[in-house]
Amino acid sequence: MFFVDSHCHLNFPAFQEKQSDIIKRAENVDVMRFLTVSTRLDEIPALIGLTRQFDNVFACAGIHPEYASEYLEDDTVFEKLCSWAKHPKIIAIGETGLDYHYGTNESREGQRKIFELHLKAAKYTKLPVIIHSREAEDDTIALLEQEADKNLCGVLHCFSSQEKLAQAGLELGFYISASGIITFKSADQLRNIFKSIPVERLLLETDAPYLAPVPYRGKTNEPSFIIKTAEVLAGLKQMTLDQMKKQTTQNFFTLFSKAF
């Protein structure tokens, strides 16, 4: 069994033309699968290009809430998401969601509209959805509950929100993903939340190039650093590192079954 980085951005400028070295460093520490995540629809061809270059890289199709306003006049977002989902290495819809850290009420309304289209596309394609939620717990819960049905599943990625969102997600069958944030000195409350999450619902991610874990804070994050997050999560769950590796990788393939 090996580790999986369930959320990274291998196409971002910080990694430009360095992907081979980054993947090799990750493989050297037993990180053997990577999900490189879409933030805009026009990124998807480049992401698919990476999946062709590297057999162990998969991708997804989605619009980060930060860029939702760019697509409000596009009446074909749902159709485009569903069309990209047919590609054999597109294994999820997202990332999508709500980010209220910046912006106005008008921009929040636009985010909710685009998020809802992604949830509908996830149900239609029967692919899991990758959810970003920042300072928007109540509206995230409301939209998930509104769209909930047997075909809606996914992950609350890079989870750093309130416990009520974690519990709502678990009740709806979602997974919860731990990033380098759980290693931060100031993250005691978050670590306590992760202690209560069933191990069968946990994933690991880097969100690279962001959020490098301790002891790499301040550096460009990359998939090989996921080991530090796994070590902390294993300690919280009173598991060995190998047990955490096996469990989170099994969880990944259970959720992202198209990655087999």
N, C-alpha and C positions, 0 to 999 in steps of 0.2 A: 504494500500500500504506500501511497505517496501523498504529499500535500497538494492542495489545489488553491490557487489564488482566484477566488470567485468574483473579483471585481478590481480591474486595473484599466489603465488608459495607455496602452502601448503605442498609440498613434500620436500622442501629445508631443509638442515641440521638445520637451526635455529629453525624450527618447529617440529623437529623429536620427535614423540611420545607426542606432545603437541596439536595436532589438536583438540581434544575434548574440551580442555580448551579455545583455541583460538576461535573456532566456538561458544561456549557458550557465551563468552564475546561479540562477534559480535551480536549474537541474542539478547542479553540484551539491545542493543542500536538500535534494529530494522534493522540490516543487516542480511538478511534471504536467500540470494542466493550468490553463490560463483563460479567463473570460475577459476579453477586452471590450469595453463598454462604450456604446454610442451616446453622444450628447447632442448631436445634430444629425438630421437625416443626410446631409451632404457628406458626412464622415463615413457613411456605411461602405461605399466602394473601397475606401482605403482599409477599413477594418477587414473586409472580405479578402483584400489583397494579403493582409497579414496571416489570415487563416490558411491561405493557399501556400504561403511561404513556410509556415510552421504547422505541422500536422496537429500539434498539441495545443493550438490556440483556437478558441471559439469566439464568437461575437454575438451582438444583439442589435436590435433596431429600436431607437427611441430618441426622445427630445428631453434634455434636462430642463427643469422648470425655469432656470435662468434664461433660457432661450425660447421659452414658450411664445413670447410676444412676436417673434419672427414668423410664426406659423398661423397666426390667428386669421389671416386672410386666405389661407390655403384650405380649400374645401375637400382636399383629397388626402389629408393626413391619415385617416383611418385606412383608406385603400392602400396607401403607400406602406404603412406598417404591415398590413396583412400580406402584401406582395413580397416585401423583403423577408418575411417570416418563412416563406417557402424555401429559401436557400438552405441547403443541408447543414451549413455551419452557423446559421443564425439560430440560437437556441433559446432566446428570451426576447421579451419586449421591454424596452427601457434603455437607459434609466429615465424615469419619469417621476412625477410627484409634485410636491409643493415646497417652496422655500420662501418664507416670509421674513427673512433676516433683513432684506432690503426691499424697496418697492412700495407701491401705492395700492390702494384698494382696487383700482382698475387693473393693475398688473396681476394682482392676486386672483381676480375673476378670470383673467385670461389663462393663468396657470391651472385653475380648476377645470376649465373647458378642455385644455389639452390633456390633462391628467385623465379625465373621464374618457376621452377618446382612446387613450392607451389601455385603460382597463377593459373597455369594450373589445379592443383588438386582441388583448390577451385571452379573453374568453372565447372569441371567435376562432382564434388560431390554436387554442388550447396549449399555449406556451406560458411559462411562468413570467411574472412581471417583476422588474427590479425597481424598488421604490426608494426615492430620496425624500426625506421629510425633515425640514429644519424650521423650528419655531412655528409649526403648523399642525400640531398633534390633533386638535379637535376636527379640523376640516379633513385631514387625512383619514381619520377614523370614519367620519361621516361618509366620505366617498367610497371607502372600502366596504362599509356596511351596505351602502346603496347598491353597489354592483355585485355584492357577494352572491356566488352560486357555486355549483360543483366544479365548474371549469375555471374558477379564479383561484390561482395560487401564486406564490412568489416569495420574495424576500424583502425585509426591511433592511436595506444595505447601510453599512457604516453606522450602525445604530448608536445614537448618542442622545436620544430623546427621553421623555418622561416614561415612567413605568406603565402608565395607562395605555400608551401606544403599543408597547411590547405585549401587554396582556391582550389588547384588542386584536393585534396581529396573530398571536398564538391561537386565540379562539376561532379565528377565521382560517386557520390552517397554514399560516405563513411561517417562514423561517426568519431567524434573526442573525445578522452578520456582525461579527466582531472585527474591528479594525485596530490600528495602532493606538487609537485613543484610549483603549483600556489599559495601556501601559503608562499613561501619563500620571504624574504624581497627584494631579488635581482631580482624578477621575474616580474617587472612592464611591460616589453614589452610583456611577455607571457600573462599576465592578460589582456592586451589590445587586444590581438588576440582573446582570449576567449570571450570578450565582443561582438565581431562581428560574432561569430558562432551561427547560429540558434539553439534555444533551442531544436528543434526536432532532432538535430543531436549530442547531447551531451551525453556522458557516464561518469560514475565515476569509479575510480579504485584506488587501493593502490600500486600495483606492490610489495606488501609485499613479502619478508621482507625488501625491499629497500624503500628509499625515504619517510621516516616518515614525516608527515606534522608538521608545527608549531602547538602546542607547544611541540611536541614529537621529534624534530630533535635530532639525535644522538642516538635514541633508535631503537630497532628492530621494524620495522613497522608491523602492523597487521590489519586485516579487520575492527576491531572496530574503528580504527582511521579515517576511511573514512568520518566520520561525519564532521571533521574539513575541509576537502577539499570541501565537499558539502556546508558548511556554506559560505566559500569564494566564491564559484561559484554562489551560490544563491545571494550573495551581488552584484557580478558583473552583474548579469542578472536582478537585482531588483525584485527578487522573494522571497517568503517565503521559509523556509527550507522544509516544507511539499510540496509546489509546485515543488521544485527541486527534492525531493524524487519521487513524482509521475511521473514527466516528464522523468527523467533519467531511471526509472524502466520500464516505457512503451517503451522507446527507446531500452532498452536492449532486451526486448522480441520481439520487432519488428525486430531487427537485428538477434538475436539468437533465431529464432522461434522454433528450435528443443528443446529448454529448457522448453517449456510448459509441 
